[in-house]
Amino acid sequence: MPTLEAAMQQLRIRDRSGAADGAAVDTPVDLGEAMPYEPVIETLAHDGDITVRVRGELDMDSEEPLRSVLEDSVSRCARRVELDLSGVTFCDCSGLNLLLAARRRAVLRGKSLTVRAASSAVRRLLVNTDTWPLFAGTRPTEDALSEGQDDLRNEVAQLRRAMRTRPAIDQATGILMATFSLSSDDAWAVLVAVSQNTNTKLHQVAEELLTAINGEALPDALQTHLAAAVSDLGDAAAPSG
């Protein structure tokens, strides 16, 4: 991997002094106890609905327990699975893909899966990837199948919107892969991390990177968080000890 400084220079990011303004800052969720690294999952059934409460971190290393719980909850519920994600301290694209797959499974069974409460980390990820409306459903009617059809129509609308912004995201992913010698998964993770940490929609981050290739400097906040996200990848890959 090229040095971070050399790669950033390839993106023509001008060095500027001073801290970036407007960077998003998370407020810790106060649950009266230390937040765990591994997710803690609780389920509660009420009138045929099931509420799943999750606390901790959701990523590739910790998603499997939640996957099993959601599959079981979708199978057992009569109408709806509601997620309380207010205690989730971190959620990456692996967690997002898990939620989308669980929602699709519910819809195909004429049921629904919605997010009743979300932490700032989860909310930013869903908003910045334009998937928040998919999980912000209303309470179910007696005709669950009809609601599932409405959800599918909403999902189609969201996917159409995503298709309009996908080319820029794909190009930005390619730029990061070539510039920093990243895999496609790592480049995607960098984009998502910058999007979350700057409270900027994913396609807007991608468009900023494309303008940087054309000779314009990235905004200070974006420059700082891009460097941090790439550096975090390197730290994670470094051998311990």
C-alpha angles and dihedrals in degrees: 000000000000117000114276091240093053093046093049088051089056088058087053093236109167117223112244130181125236133044121293116260125224098026112160116250123198120227109218115246109244109219094153093254141062113282114245126231094221111059118259110212128195128179130201125186120207128168092338094311124106126213117203116198118196129191127180132028130334116203140121092289097050107031100091097079091053092046091058093046093049093048090051093044093050089050095048102039121094097213118344148021114207121198124212103197097161090114096052107114097184134018126174134182091284090060091046092052090050092053092047092050092049091049092050091050090053094048093050088056093051092255135107138234117200138171109241096179132009137186119234090260093056094040093053092049093050094043095045092049092046092240099111094095090057090064099035097084128156123245112288125264122220090264101070093174091058089051090049090054090051089050091052091052090050090049091052090052091050092048091051089053090048091051090059091058098035098089092060091047092050092049092048090049089053091049092053091046092052097039099046100024091244131159117245090255092051092047090052090048090053091051092049093046093051090046092052097043095048095039089235126138114257095242091050091055088050092050091050090054091051091053089050090058088055091058105271120123120245116245112268095250093049091047092052096048094044091054091047094049093050091045091051089055090054092048091050091051095048115102114253123241 
